[in-house]
Each structure stands twice: as C-alpha cells, then as structure tokens.
Amino acid sequence: MGKLVPKLYDLIMAPIEKKRFKRVRSELLSYADGHVLEIGSGTGVNFPLYQNVKSVTAVEPDETMKNRSMEKITHSKVPIEVQLAYAENLPFDDHQFDSVVVTLALCTIQDVNQALSEMRRVVTPGGQVMFFEHVKLNDSTVGKLQDLLTPVWKKVAGGCHLNRDSLTLIKEAGFEVTDVDHMYKGLFLVIKAKNP
C-alpha cells in the first residue's frame, strides 16, 4: 500500500468520519455479536465502537495500518487482537466466528470472490456478515466516470476500486442478504447478510 496512505488516512477521513460515518459504523456494529472477525481493519476506526461482543479478531494486510491501529485498541471496551493477514487466505478454522464485519475495505481486496468465500468458511452457519461499502452507481454517467477513474484511483488510494458492485458480489458468494440501506444517493450501502 505504501506509507503515504496509512499516514494520511485518519487525517483525510476525519471530517466525514466525525460528521457521518461514525454514526453509520456505530449502528452497524451494534448488530455484531459473539466472537467477531473484522476484515481490513485499517487504522482501527471501528475498535472504540464495539460494544456487546465477546471479542474481536481483526485482520489487516498492511503492517503500517496495523501498527497505527494499536493505539485505538486502548479505547475499546472489548478484547481486540489484530493479525497481519489477507482476506483471501484467512488463518482461522471453519465456523470460528459468530459475526464478520467489513467497513470500507471490500473495495481494496484484490480477489474479492476468494475473500467472500473465506468469510463464508470462517463464520458460523447462520452467522451475521455486515458491510458498509461504497459501490458503483447505476447512473450511467457517474458509473462510467467511476470506471474511468478506478485504474488511477487504485494507485493513489491503496488499491480502492471505485466501481465495485459489492452487493451483487455478496449475493453471488452465497450470503443471504437480509437488509440493504442506501446512503448518499446509493453511493454507499449498509448491507446485512447471513451465512445460510
């Protein structure tokens, strides 16, 4: 990912996190229960927001991001462990977690289909999987612009795909989508699903 994105991420995201995303994250995380796996934990923005869960195991593939997240663990009310790992190859046993949380990270995963398959493997049958993601808009003009910008954006924004159709990918992976909230004219989705 390089060193610039991890260093600037919290600073760049602070205004929108404070005004908008913190509320969205808090509400989404209130549905998590039991032993939670967080995919792509980044700088640990979610860590202080976990409430009624037994524990959180977070995976983050970027060492600089992982290191920056450690301070936020001290502000958490629940036990949190962070491991360096890729979502495409999770180092966990089958059905080990009760909930999986992915917030603004699905867009950066290279092999998203493999990652979703791994999430299904490690979450319990009936377990919850929750996403907060930006997605490609159906609007043809904006969607085409997202397609056009994505190759450059991936290089400057840690591999982020502006044009990923996350909802379709989640459904195709075999998750049972139970709720979808459209935010900011559909640019962001909050998706709740279950592992059938």
Phi, psi and omega in degrees: 000342186083171185265341184290314182300311179299324182289325185264348188305305183298321181294313181294320185275347187308311183299314182286328176297315183292316186278327188232304193288329181300318179295317180297313180299313182301315181295316180297315183292341178293342178273347179288146176212166178066220178270121188253139170251123174254126181264129177063059186288348175056230181272011175083026182304324182283339192306313181289351187266348178290137183240282191258057176237159180285317181196162175232128169250120182250141174242139181214126183280345184257120185296322180295317176299314180303313181298322179291337182280342188297326179296324182290339176299326181294342179263005182271149177267357182231158178293131180229133175237137179243131179238145171283115181195157177261144180297335181285347183214072186285130184274052185226158177288161175299143173055038183275338187241148178274332182217149172235136181238132176225115179235118179051041180230336182300330182293339185262350184283130184293305180254083187294326179295317177295320179297316178295324176297319178295321178298317178298323182293319188269345179270147181295153171302130185085355180291156184270143174229126187235135183231144166229109189219150167272150187221169175289132179280147178288336177305122188298322181292309181293320178300318178294322177296318177299318177299317182294319184278337187305315181302320179285317182300321179302324182287326184262347186236041172065031178088009184292127174266115178289340191247028182277133177267075188299320183299315178297318180297320180296317178295316181295336178285351177102004176284146176267106181285124184255339182198140176225122174252125178267130181233151176053054178058032176087002178290329178240142176234140168253117187240125174249135182216168177232153173271106187293000000 
